[in-house]
Amino acid sequence: MDQYSWNISAPEQVLSMLGSAVILLAYFLTVTKPDKKVLSFFISILGGVCLFIVAMIYHNVGFIFLETAWIAINIWGIWKGRVSG
């Protein structure tokens, strides 16, 4: 295997693509349906968790940090919406 080969198995590829698609769906909802903000936060958390799992499997520290922050920001958004709403 050369240095440019992808070293990721099919289940992780599927989980990675699913997580990415779910986050994009959440963003689409945020842009097109602002009244569904809390739903988009929950969907975004689901996508972040999928990508976090893949990052943990491959010990990708930068990606683990990014997804942890992504999930935390969305949880904060839900909490802020519940407190102020």
C-alpha positions, 0 to 999 in steps of 0.5 A: 500500500502506498502513502496515498492509499485510503486506509478506511473500511467500508463501515467507517466510510458509510458512517462518515458519509452518513454523518456528513450528509446528516450535518448538511441536512441540518444546515439546510434546515437551518437556512430554509426553515429557521423555525426548525432550529432546535430540530436542526441542532438535534440532527447536527448532533447526530451527524457529529456523533457519527463523525466523532466515532469515525475519528475515534476509530482512527485516533484522529485527534484534530477531528476528535476535537472538532467534532467534540466542539461541534456537538458541544456548540449544538447542545449549547444552542438547544439549551439556549433555545430552551432557556430563552424560548 
